[in-house]
Amino acid sequence: MVLDDLVPADYVFCVIDALSGSALHARGQGEDPGLQRAQRRTRQLAEDQCASEQRQFKAGASSVFLVLQRQNDLISVRLREIRATADGGEEEADFDRATASTLSKQGIDIANTSTSKP
């Protein structure tokens, strides 16, 4: 048995891509498309595994336990994807707050507002 039988090559590249991308994001260099791509690919792989297990079950080559296990794995992957997306938004907001760029990123210019009283 070789490593390719245990871990798909696409998964390994997704993990490497995510790790290298998150390092760039941590330094404040904007959004991290590598991490988003890795999350999306991981979810796709989990969906494929779940569908495959269901097909095997219908063919009589799998058990209910394994189908449920794949479904649980898929739910976990989806939750991690959502949590990572939310964390990324929080990190971006924290970075904007720390660099005092929240208003300018939202297109708000307080220097041009009038101070006239009614």
C-alpha positions in Angstrom: 0.0 0.0 0.0 1.4 3.4 -1.0 0.6 6.9 0.4 -1.6 7.6 -2.6 -3.9 4.8 -1.5 -4.3 6.4 1.9 -4.4 10.1 1.1 -5.4 11.5 -2.3 -2.8 13.8 -3.8 -5.3 16.6 -4.3 -5.9 16.6 -0.5 -2.2 16.9 0.2 -1.8 19.8 -2.2 -4.9 21.5 -0.7 -3.4 21.3 2.8 0.0 22.7 1.6 -1.8 25.4 -0.3 -3.9 26.3 2.8 -0.8 26.5 5.0 1.1 28.7 2.7 -1.9 30.9 2.0 -2.7 31.4 5.7 0.8 32.5 6.4 0.3 35.3 3.9 -3.0 36.2 5.4 -1.6 36.4 8.9 0.8 39.1 7.7 -2.1 41.2 6.6 -1.7 40.9 2.8 -5.4 40.6 2.0 -7.7 37.8 1.4 -6.4 34.3 1.2 -7.7 32.6 -2.0 -5.4 29.6 -1.3 -7.2 28.8 1.9 -10.6 29.3 0.4 -9.7 27.0 -2.5 -8.4 24.4 0.0 -11.6 24.6 2.0 -13.8 24.3 -1.1 -11.7 21.3 -2.4 -11.8 19.5 1.0 -15.6 19.9 1.0 -15.8 18.6 -2.5 -13.8 15.5 -1.6 -15.9 14.9 1.5 -19.1 15.2 -0.7 -17.6 12.7 -3.2 -16.7 10.2 -0.4 -20.2 10.5 1.0 -21.8 9.9 -2.4 -19.5 7.0 -3.1 -20.3 5.4 0.2 -24.1 5.8 -0.5 -23.6 4.1 -4.0 -21.7 1.3 -2.4 -24.5 0.8 0.2 -27.1 0.7 -2.5 -25.0 -2.0 -4.3 -24.7 -4.0 -1.0 -21.0 -3.4 -0.6 -21.2 -1.1 2.4 -23.0 -0.7 5.8 -25.3 1.9 7.3 -22.5 2.7 9.8 -20.1 3.7 7.1 -22.7 5.8 5.3 -23.5 7.6 8.5 -19.8 8.0 9.2 -19.3 9.7 5.8 -22.3 11.9 6.4 -20.9 13.0 9.8 -17.5 13.7 8.2 -19.2 15.8 5.5 -21.1 17.8 8.2 -17.9 18.4 10.1 -16.1 19.6 7.0 -18.9 22.0 6.1 -18.9 23.4 9.7 -15.1 23.9 9.6 -15.5 25.7 6.2 -18.1 28.0 7.6 -16.1 28.6 10.8 -12.9 29.4 8.8 -14.8 31.8 6.6 -16.2 33.6 9.7 -12.8 33.6 11.3 -11.4 35.2 8.1 -13.9 38.0 8.3 -13.2 38.6 11.9 -9.4 38.7 11.2 -10.0 41.2 8.4 -12.1 43.4 10.6 -9.5 43.2 13.4 -6.8 44.1 10.9 -8.8 47.1 9.5 -9.5 48.3 13.1 -5.8 48.0 14.0 -4.7 49.9 10.9 -7.6 52.5 11.2 -8.8 51.7 7.7 -12.3 50.5 8.5 -14.0 53.7 7.3 -12.0 54.1 4.2 -12.6 50.4 3.2 -16.3 51.0 3.6 -16.1 54.2 1.5 -16.9 56.5 4.3 -15.3 59.9 4.3 -16.0 61.9 7.5 -13.9 64.9 6.4 -16.5 66.0 3.8 -19.5 65.9 6.1 -21.2 69.2 6.8 -21.4 70.3 10.4 -24.4 72.7 9.9 -27.0 72.6 12.6 -30.7 72.6 11.7 
